[in-house]
């Protein structure tokens, strides 16, 4: 993948998305939200947010480092797993939030799916 001036801002969407994740995981959970249905919705939100992170990270790695799809997929999975696991740990330290293993698993699955989606869409273009 050739390098161009357009590639210099490849990490801006990733940084912006990380800001959104940090804001969302720092806010207290609104009162009245609990129970199994809330947990399922939370897991879906975790997976969706992580998928966006994986997608954006894959593209940033490809554009900024000009590495192959396999390396970008591995890198986005590794980076996403690390960052989102740290995010879960941060939630556990916040008395208004809680960290759950199911959320961490949803994050990891989402990152993998997002990276795969980025690889597939890039292969088709």
Chimera marker file (.cmm) of the C-alpha trace (Angstrom):
<marker_set name="trace">
<marker id="1" x="0.000" y="0.000" z="0.000" r="1" g="1" b="0" radius="0.5"/>
<marker id="2" x="1.709" y="3.233" z="-1.104" r="1" g="1" b="0" radius="0.5"/>
<marker id="3" x="2.216" y="6.017" z="1.429" r="1" g="1" b="0" radius="0.5"/>
<marker id="4" x="0.581" y="9.360" z="0.775" r="1" g="1" b="0" radius="0.5"/>
<marker id="5" x="-0.155" y="12.593" z="2.633" r="1" g="1" b="0" radius="0.5"/>
<marker id="6" x="-3.665" y="11.240" z="3.313" r="1" g="1" b="0" radius="0.5"/>
<marker id="7" x="-2.142" y="8.482" z="5.463" r="1" g="1" b="0" radius="0.5"/>
<marker id="8" x="-0.597" y="10.901" z="7.963" r="1" g="1" b="0" radius="0.5"/>
<marker id="9" x="-3.892" y="11.187" z="9.862" r="1" g="1" b="0" radius="0.5"/>
<marker id="10" x="-4.581" y="7.445" z="9.891" r="1" g="1" b="0" radius="0.5"/>
<marker id="11" x="-4.605" y="7.280" z="13.703" r="1" g="1" b="0" radius="0.5"/>
<marker id="12" x="-6.952" y="10.241" z="14.272" r="1" g="1" b="0" radius="0.5"/>
<marker id="13" x="-10.139" y="8.127" z="14.043" r="1" g="1" b="0" radius="0.5"/>
<marker id="14" x="-8.633" y="5.583" z="16.461" r="1" g="1" b="0" radius="0.5"/>
<marker id="15" x="-7.745" y="8.311" z="18.957" r="1" g="1" b="0" radius="0.5"/>
<marker id="16" x="-11.201" y="9.860" z="18.607" r="1" g="1" b="0" radius="0.5"/>
<marker id="17" x="-12.880" y="6.496" z="19.183" r="1" g="1" b="0" radius="0.5"/>
<marker id="18" x="-10.687" y="5.875" z="22.234" r="1" g="1" b="0" radius="0.5"/>
<marker id="19" x="-11.893" y="9.221" z="23.609" r="1" g="1" b="0" radius="0.5"/>
<marker id="20" x="-15.487" y="8.132" z="23.111" r="1" g="1" b="0" radius="0.5"/>
<marker id="21" x="-14.773" y="4.799" z="24.849" r="1" g="1" b="0" radius="0.5"/>
<marker id="22" x="-13.066" y="6.583" z="27.760" r="1" g="1" b="0" radius="0.5"/>
<marker id="23" x="-15.994" y="8.963" z="28.165" r="1" g="1" b="0" radius="0.5"/>
<marker id="24" x="-18.549" y="6.173" z="27.972" r="1" g="1" b="0" radius="0.5"/>
<marker id="25" x="-16.768" y="3.948" z="30.468" r="1" g="1" b="0" radius="0.5"/>
<marker id="26" x="-16.180" y="6.789" z="32.931" r="1" g="1" b="0" radius="0.5"/>
<marker id="27" x="-19.795" y="7.889" z="33.227" r="1" g="1" b="0" radius="0.5"/>
<marker id="28" x="-21.855" y="6.331" z="36.013" r="1" g="1" b="0" radius="0.5"/>
<marker id="29" x="-24.470" y="3.804" z="34.989" r="1" g="1" b="0" radius="0.5"/>
<marker id="30" x="-27.887" y="5.498" z="35.102" r="1" g="1" b="0" radius="0.5"/>
<marker id="31" x="-30.132" y="4.386" z="37.948" r="1" g="1" b="0" radius="0.5"/>
<marker id="32" x="-32.756" y="1.803" z="37.119" r="1" g="1" b="0" radius="0.5"/>
<marker id="33" x="-30.617" y="0.005" z="34.551" r="1" g="1" b="0" radius="0.5"/>
<marker id="34" x="-30.044" y="-3.523" z="35.809" r="1" g="1" b="0" radius="0.5"/>
<marker id="35" x="-31.053" y="-7.105" z="35.289" r="1" g="1" b="0" radius="0.5"/>
<marker id="36" x="-30.322" y="-9.671" z="32.608" r="1" g="1" b="0" radius="0.5"/>
<marker id="37" x="-31.681" y="-7.597" z="29.712" r="1" g="1" b="0" radius="0.5"/>
<marker id="38" x="-29.411" y="-4.688" z="30.625" r="1" g="1" b="0" radius="0.5"/>
<marker id="39" x="-26.440" y="-7.064" z="30.742" r="1" g="1" b="0" radius="0.5"/>
<marker id="40" x="-27.236" y="-8.364" z="27.238" r="1" g="1" b="0" radius="0.5"/>
<marker id="41" x="-27.547" y="-4.842" z="25.867" r="1" g="1" b="0" radius="0.5"/>
<marker id="42" x="-24.270" y="-3.892" z="27.556" r="1" g="1" b="0" radius="0.5"/>
<marker id="43" x="-22.503" y="-6.861" z="25.958" r="1" g="1" b="0" radius="0.5"/>
<marker id="44" x="-23.828" y="-5.912" z="22.526" r="1" g="1" b="0" radius="0.5"/>
<marker id="45" x="-22.630" y="-2.343" z="23.038" r="1" g="1" b="0" radius="0.5"/>
<marker id="46" x="-19.207" y="-3.593" z="24.143" r="1" g="1" b="0" radius="0.5"/>
<marker id="47" x="-18.911" y="-5.839" z="21.086" r="1" g="1" b="0" radius="0.5"/>
<marker id="48" x="-20.081" y="-3.102" z="18.705" r="1" g="1" b="0" radius="0.5"/>
<marker id="49" x="-17.737" y="-0.484" z="20.158" r="1" g="1" b="0" radius="0.5"/>
<marker id="50" x="-14.827" y="-2.919" z="20.092" r="1" g="1" b="0" radius="0.5"/>
<marker id="51" x="-15.620" y="-3.867" z="16.487" r="1" g="1" b="0" radius="0.5"/>
<marker id="52" x="-15.378" y="-0.215" z="15.466" r="1" g="1" b="0" radius="0.5"/>
<marker id="53" x="-12.081" y="0.037" z="17.339" r="1" g="1" b="0" radius="0.5"/>
<marker id="54" x="-10.752" y="-3.103" z="15.610" r="1" g="1" b="0" radius="0.5"/>
<marker id="55" x="-11.856" y="-1.836" z="12.190" r="1" g="1" b="0" radius="0.5"/>
<marker id="56" x="-10.269" y="1.590" z="12.673" r="1" g="1" b="0" radius="0.5"/>
<marker id="57" x="-7.068" y="0.146" z="14.151" r="1" g="1" b="0" radius="0.5"/>
<marker id="58" x="-6.662" y="-2.313" z="11.282" r="1" g="1" b="0" radius="0.5"/>
<marker id="59" x="-6.968" y="0.516" z="8.764" r="1" g="1" b="0" radius="0.5"/>
<marker id="60" x="-4.582" y="2.759" z="10.709" r="1" g="1" b="0" radius="0.5"/>
<marker id="61" x="-1.948" y="0.023" z="10.870" r="1" g="1" b="0" radius="0.5"/>
<marker id="62" x="-2.256" y="-0.660" z="7.145" r="1" g="1" b="0" radius="0.5"/>
<marker id="63" x="-2.038" y="3.005" z="6.203" r="1" g="1" b="0" radius="0.5"/>
<marker id="64" x="0.603" y="4.243" z="8.620" r="1" g="1" b="0" radius="0.5"/>
<marker id="65" x="2.983" y="1.279" z="8.764" r="1" g="1" b="0" radius="0.5"/>
<marker id="66" x="2.225" y="-0.167" z="5.327" r="1" g="1" b="0" radius="0.5"/>
<marker id="67" x="2.170" y="-3.727" z="6.663" r="1" g="1" b="0" radius="0.5"/>
<marker id="68" x="0.237" y="-6.693" z="5.302" r="1" g="1" b="0" radius="0.5"/>
<marker id="69" x="-3.327" y="-7.678" z="6.100" r="1" g="1" b="0" radius="0.5"/>
<marker id="70" x="-2.334" y="-10.571" z="8.339" r="1" g="1" b="0" radius="0.5"/>
<marker id="71" x="0.065" y="-8.426" z="10.382" r="1" g="1" b="0" radius="0.5"/>
<marker id="72" x="-2.532" y="-5.641" z="10.590" r="1" g="1" b="0" radius="0.5"/>
<marker id="73" x="-5.163" y="-8.119" z="11.739" r="1" g="1" b="0" radius="0.5"/>
<marker id="74" x="-2.874" y="-9.533" z="14.385" r="1" g="1" b="0" radius="0.5"/>
<marker id="75" x="-1.806" y="-6.041" z="15.449" r="1" g="1" b="0" radius="0.5"/>
<marker id="76" x="-5.348" y="-4.701" z="15.701" r="1" g="1" b="0" radius="0.5"/>
<marker id="77" x="-6.382" y="-7.749" z="17.733" r="1" g="1" b="0" radius="0.5"/>
<marker id="78" x="-3.408" y="-7.427" z="20.062" r="1" g="1" b="0" radius="0.5"/>
<marker id="79" x="-3.701" y="-3.669" z="20.467" r="1" g="1" b="0" radius="0.5"/>
<marker id="80" x="-7.478" y="-3.834" z="20.842" r="1" g="1" b="0" radius="0.5"/>
<marker id="81" x="-7.282" y="-6.647" z="23.357" r="1" g="1" b="0" radius="0.5"/>
<marker id="82" x="-4.753" y="-4.744" z="25.439" r="1" g="1" b="0" radius="0.5"/>
<marker id="83" x="-6.489" y="-1.359" z="25.319" r="1" g="1" b="0" radius="0.5"/>
<marker id="84" x="-9.999" y="-2.688" z="25.918" r="1" g="1" b="0" radius="0.5"/>
<marker id="85" x="-8.848" y="-4.985" z="28.744" r="1" g="1" b="0" radius="0.5"/>
<marker id="86" x="-7.276" y="-1.933" z="30.380" r="1" g="1" b="0" radius="0.5"/>
<marker id="87" x="-10.576" y="-0.114" z="29.876" r="1" g="1" b="0" radius="0.5"/>
<marker id="88" x="-12.408" y="-2.930" z="31.695" r="1" g="1" b="0" radius="0.5"/>
<marker id="89" x="-9.867" y="-2.770" z="34.522" r="1" g="1" b="0" radius="0.5"/>
<marker id="90" x="-10.402" y="0.997" z="34.753" r="1" g="1" b="0" radius="0.5"/>
<marker id="91" x="-14.139" y="0.413" z="35.087" r="1" g="1" b="0" radius="0.5"/>
<marker id="92" x="-13.471" y="-1.991" z="37.961" r="1" g="1" b="0" radius="0.5"/>
<marker id="93" x="-11.642" y="0.787" z="39.806" r="1" g="1" b="0" radius="0.5"/>
<marker id="94" x="-14.597" y="3.169" z="39.422" r="1" g="1" b="0" radius="0.5"/>
<marker id="95" x="-17.136" y="2.745" z="42.257" r="1" g="1" b="0" radius="0.5"/>
<marker id="96" x="-19.964" y="3.819" z="39.923" r="1" g="1" b="0" radius="0.5"/>
<marker id="97" x="-19.128" y="1.102" z="37.376" r="1" g="1" b="0" radius="0.5"/>
<marker id="98" x="-18.337" y="-2.581" z="37.394" r="1" g="1" b="0" radius="0.5"/>
<marker id="99" x="-16.036" y="-4.738" z="35.353" r="1" g="1" b="0" radius="0.5"/>
<marker id="100" x="-17.303" y="-8.121" z="34.164" r="1" g="1" b="0" radius="0.5"/>
<marker id="101" x="-15.628" y="-11.001" z="32.391" r="1" g="1" b="0" radius="0.5"/>
<marker id="102" x="-18.519" y="-11.163" z="29.894" r="1" g="1" b="0" radius="0.5"/>
<marker id="103" x="-17.845" y="-7.565" z="28.871" r="1" g="1" b="0" radius="0.5"/>
<marker id="104" x="-14.148" y="-8.300" z="28.360" r="1" g="1" b="0" radius="0.5"/>
<marker id="105" x="-15.007" y="-11.324" z="26.200" r="1" g="1" b="0" radius="0.5"/>
<marker id="106" x="-17.457" y="-9.212" z="24.176" r="1" g="1" b="0" radius="0.5"/>
<marker id="107" x="-14.671" y="-6.640" z="23.675" r="1" g="1" b="0" radius="0.5"/>
<marker id="108" x="-12.250" y="-9.268" z="22.392" r="1" g="1" b="0" radius="0.5"/>
<marker id="109" x="-14.796" y="-10.810" z="20.041" r="1" g="1" b="0" radius="0.5"/>
<marker id="110" x="-15.742" y="-7.367" z="18.762" r="1" g="1" b="0" radius="0.5"/>
<marker id="111" x="-12.122" y="-6.419" z="18.035" r="1" g="1" b="0" radius="0.5"/>
<marker id="112" x="-11.609" y="-9.653" z="16.112" r="1" g="1" b="0" radius="0.5"/>
<marker id="113" x="-14.808" y="-9.151" z="14.087" r="1" g="1" b="0" radius="0.5"/>
<marker id="114" x="-13.938" y="-5.518" z="13.377" r="1" g="1" b="0" radius="0.5"/>
<marker id="115" x="-10.459" y="-6.422" z="12.154" r="1" g="1" b="0" radius="0.5"/>
<marker id="116" x="-11.895" y="-9.174" z="9.974" r="1" g="1" b="0" radius="0.5"/>
<marker id="117" x="-14.479" y="-6.787" z="8.527" r="1" g="1" b="0" radius="0.5"/>
<marker id="118" x="-11.729" y="-4.304" z="7.671" r="1" g="1" b="0" radius="0.5"/>
<marker id="119" x="-9.684" y="-7.023" z="5.962" r="1" g="1" b="0" radius="0.5"/>
<marker id="120" x="-12.668" y="-8.251" z="3.943" r="1" g="1" b="0" radius="0.5"/>
<marker id="121" x="-13.768" y="-4.776" z="2.847" r="1" g="1" b="0" radius="0.5"/>
<marker id="122" x="-10.210" y="-3.884" z="1.860" r="1" g="1" b="0" radius="0.5"/>
<marker id="123" x="-9.803" y="-7.114" z="-0.129" r="1" g="1" b="0" radius="0.5"/>
<marker id="124" x="-12.932" y="-6.302" z="-2.139" r="1" g="1" b="0" radius="0.5"/>
<marker id="125" x="-11.881" y="-2.773" z="-3.051" r="1" g="1" b="0" radius="0.5"/>
<link id1="1" id2="2" r="1" g="1" b="0" radius="0.2"/>
<link id1="2" id2="3" r="1" g="1" b="0" radius="0.2"/>
<link id1="3" id2="4" r="1" g="1" b="0" radius="0.2"/>
<link id1="4" id2="5" r="1" g="1" b="0" radius="0.2"/>
<link id1="5" id2="6" r="1" g="1" b="0" radius="0.2"/>
<link id1="6" id2="7" r="1" g="1" b="0" radius="0.2"/>
<link id1="7" id2="8" r="1" g="1" b="0" radius="0.2"/>
<link id1="8" id2="9" r="1" g="1" b="0" radius="0.2"/>
<link id1="9" id2="10" r="1" g="1" b="0" radius="0.2"/>
<link id1="10" id2="11" r="1" g="1" b="0" radius="0.2"/>
<link id1="11" id2="12" r="1" g="1" b="0" radius="0.2"/>
<link id1="12" id2="13" r="1" g="1" b="0" radius="0.2"/>
<link id1="13" id2="14" r="1" g="1" b="0" radius="0.2"/>
<link id1="14" id2="15" r="1" g="1" b="0" radius="0.2"/>
<link id1="15" id2="16" r="1" g="1" b="0" radius="0.2"/>
<link id1="16" id2="17" r="1" g="1" b="0" radius="0.2"/>
<link id1="17" id2="18" r="1" g="1" b="0" radius="0.2"/>
<link id1="18" id2="19" r="1" g="1" b="0" radius="0.2"/>
<link id1="19" id2="20" r="1" g="1" b="0" radius="0.2"/>
<link id1="20" id2="21" r="1" g="1" b="0" radius="0.2"/>
<link id1="21" id2="22" r="1" g="1" b="0" radius="0.2"/>
<link id1="22" id2="23" r="1" g="1" b="0" radius="0.2"/>
<link id1="23" id2="24" r="1" g="1" b="0" radius="0.2"/>
<link id1="24" id2="25" r="1" g="1" b="0" radius="0.2"/>
<link id1="25" id2="26" r="1" g="1" b="0" radius="0.2"/>
<link id1="26" id2="27" r="1" g="1" b="0" radius="0.2"/>
<link id1="27" id2="28" r="1" g="1" b="0" radius="0.2"/>
<link id1="28" id2="29" r="1" g="1" b="0" radius="0.2"/>
<link id1="29" id2="30" r="1" g="1" b="0" radius="0.2"/>
<link id1="30" id2="31" r="1" g="1" b="0" radius="0.2"/>
<link id1="31" id2="32" r="1" g="1" b="0" radius="0.2"/>
<link id1="32" id2="33" r="1" g="1" b="0" radius="0.2"/>
<link id1="33" id2="34" r="1" g="1" b="0" radius="0.2"/>
<link id1="34" id2="35" r="1" g="1" b="0" radius="0.2"/>
<link id1="35" id2="36" r="1" g="1" b="0" radius="0.2"/>
<link id1="36" id2="37" r="1" g="1" b="0" radius="0.2"/>
<link id1="37" id2="38" r="1" g="1" b="0" radius="0.2"/>
<link id1="38" id2="39" r="1" g="1" b="0" radius="0.2"/>
<link id1="39" id2="40" r="1" g="1" b="0" radius="0.2"/>
<link id1="40" id2="41" r="1" g="1" b="0" radius="0.2"/>
<link id1="41" id2="42" r="1" g="1" b="0" radius="0.2"/>
<link id1="42" id2="43" r="1" g="1" b="0" radius="0.2"/>
<link id1="43" id2="44" r="1" g="1" b="0" radius="0.2"/>
<link id1="44" id2="45" r="1" g="1" b="0" radius="0.2"/>
<link id1="45" id2="46" r="1" g="1" b="0" radius="0.2"/>
<link id1="46" id2="47" r="1" g="1" b="0" radius="0.2"/>
<link id1="47" id2="48" r="1" g="1" b="0" radius="0.2"/>
<link id1="48" id2="49" r="1" g="1" b="0" radius="0.2"/>
<link id1="49" id2="50" r="1" g="1" b="0" radius="0.2"/>
<link id1="50" id2="51" r="1" g="1" b="0" radius="0.2"/>
<link id1="51" id2="52" r="1" g="1" b="0" radius="0.2"/>
<link id1="52" id2="53" r="1" g="1" b="0" radius="0.2"/>
<link id1="53" id2="54" r="1" g="1" b="0" radius="0.2"/>
<link id1="54" id2="55" r="1" g="1" b="0" radius="0.2"/>
<link id1="55" id2="56" r="1" g="1" b="0" radius="0.2"/>
<link id1="56" id2="57" r="1" g="1" b="0" radius="0.2"/>
<link id1="57" id2="58" r="1" g="1" b="0" radius="0.2"/>
<link id1="58" id2="59" r="1" g="1" b="0" radius="0.2"/>
<link id1="59" id2="60" r="1" g="1" b="0" radius="0.2"/>
<link id1="60" id2="61" r="1" g="1" b="0" radius="0.2"/>
<link id1="61" id2="62" r="1" g="1" b="0" radius="0.2"/>
<link id1="62" id2="63" r="1" g="1" b="0" radius="0.2"/>
<link id1="63" id2="64" r="1" g="1" b="0" radius="0.2"/>
<link id1="64" id2="65" r="1" g="1" b="0" radius="0.2"/>
<link id1="65" id2="66" r="1" g="1" b="0" radius="0.2"/>
<link id1="66" id2="67" r="1" g="1" b="0" radius="0.2"/>
<link id1="67" id2="68" r="1" g="1" b="0" radius="0.2"/>
<link id1="68" id2="69" r="1" g="1" b="0" radius="0.2"/>
<link id1="69" id2="70" r="1" g="1" b="0" radius="0.2"/>
<link id1="70" id2="71" r="1" g="1" b="0" radius="0.2"/>
<link id1="71" id2="72" r="1" g="1" b="0" radius="0.2"/>
<link id1="72" id2="73" r="1" g="1" b="0" radius="0.2"/>
<link id1="73" id2="74" r="1" g="1" b="0" radius="0.2"/>
<link id1="74" id2="75" r="1" g="1" b="0" radius="0.2"/>
<link id1="75" id2="76" r="1" g="1" b="0" radius="0.2"/>
<link id1="76" id2="77" r="1" g="1" b="0" radius="0.2"/>
<link id1="77" id2="78" r="1" g="1" b="0" radius="0.2"/>
<link id1="78" id2="79" r="1" g="1" b="0" radius="0.2"/>
<link id1="79" id2="80" r="1" g="1" b="0" radius="0.2"/>
<link id1="80" id2="81" r="1" g="1" b="0" radius="0.2"/>
<link id1="81" id2="82" r="1" g="1" b="0" radius="0.2"/>
<link id1="82" id2="83" r="1" g="1" b="0" radius="0.2"/>
<link id1="83" id2="84" r="1" g="1" b="0" radius="0.2"/>
<link id1="84" id2="85" r="1" g="1" b="0" radius="0.2"/>
<link id1="85" id2="86" r="1" g="1" b="0" radius="0.2"/>
<link id1="86" id2="87" r="1" g="1" b="0" radius="0.2"/>
<link id1="87" id2="88" r="1" g="1" b="0" radius="0.2"/>
<link id1="88" id2="89" r="1" g="1" b="0" radius="0.2"/>
<link id1="89" id2="90" r="1" g="1" b="0" radius="0.2"/>
<link id1="90" id2="91" r="1" g="1" b="0" radius="0.2"/>
<link id1="91" id2="92" r="1" g="1" b="0" radius="0.2"/>
<link id1="92" id2="93" r="1" g="1" b="0" radius="0.2"/>
<link id1="93" id2="94" r="1" g="1" b="0" radius="0.2"/>
<link id1="94" id2="95" r="1" g="1" b="0" radius="0.2"/>
<link id1="95" id2="96" r="1" g="1" b="0" radius="0.2"/>
<link id1="96" id2="97" r="1" g="1" b="0" radius="0.2"/>
<link id1="97" id2="98" r="1" g="1" b="0" radius="0.2"/>
<link id1="98" id2="99" r="1" g="1" b="0" radius="0.2"/>
<link id1="99" id2="100" r="1" g="1" b="0" radius="0.2"/>
<link id1="100" id2="101" r="1" g="1" b="0" radius="0.2"/>
<link id1="101" id2="102" r="1" g="1" b="0" radius="0.2"/>
<link id1="102" id2="103" r="1" g="1" b="0" radius="0.2"/>
<link id1="103" id2="104" r="1" g="1" b="0" radius="0.2"/>
<link id1="104" id2="105" r="1" g="1" b="0" radius="0.2"/>
<link id1="105" id2="106" r="1" g="1" b="0" radius="0.2"/>
<link id1="106" id2="107" r="1" g="1" b="0" radius="0.2"/>
<link id1="107" id2="108" r="1" g="1" b="0" radius="0.2"/>
<link id1="108" id2="109" r="1" g="1" b="0" radius="0.2"/>
<link id1="109" id2="110" r="1" g="1" b="0" radius="0.2"/>
<link id1="110" id2="111" r="1" g="1" b="0" radius="0.2"/>
<link id1="111" id2="112" r="1" g="1" b="0" radius="0.2"/>
<link id1="112" id2="113" r="1" g="1" b="0" radius="0.2"/>
<link id1="113" id2="114" r="1" g="1" b="0" radius="0.2"/>
<link id1="114" id2="115" r="1" g="1" b="0" radius="0.2"/>
<link id1="115" id2="116" r="1" g="1" b="0" radius="0.2"/>
<link id1="116" id2="117" r="1" g="1" b="0" radius="0.2"/>
<link id1="117" id2="118" r="1" g="1" b="0" radius="0.2"/>
<link id1="118" id2="119" r="1" g="1" b="0" radius="0.2"/>
<link id1="119" id2="120" r="1" g="1" b="0" radius="0.2"/>
<link id1="120" id2="121" r="1" g="1" b="0" radius="0.2"/>
<link id1="121" id2="122" r="1" g="1" b="0" radius="0.2"/>
<link id1="122" id2="123" r="1" g="1" b="0" radius="0.2"/>
<link id1="123" id2="124" r="1" g="1" b="0" radius="0.2"/>
<link id1="124" id2="125" r="1" g="1" b="0" radius="0.2"/>
</marker_set>
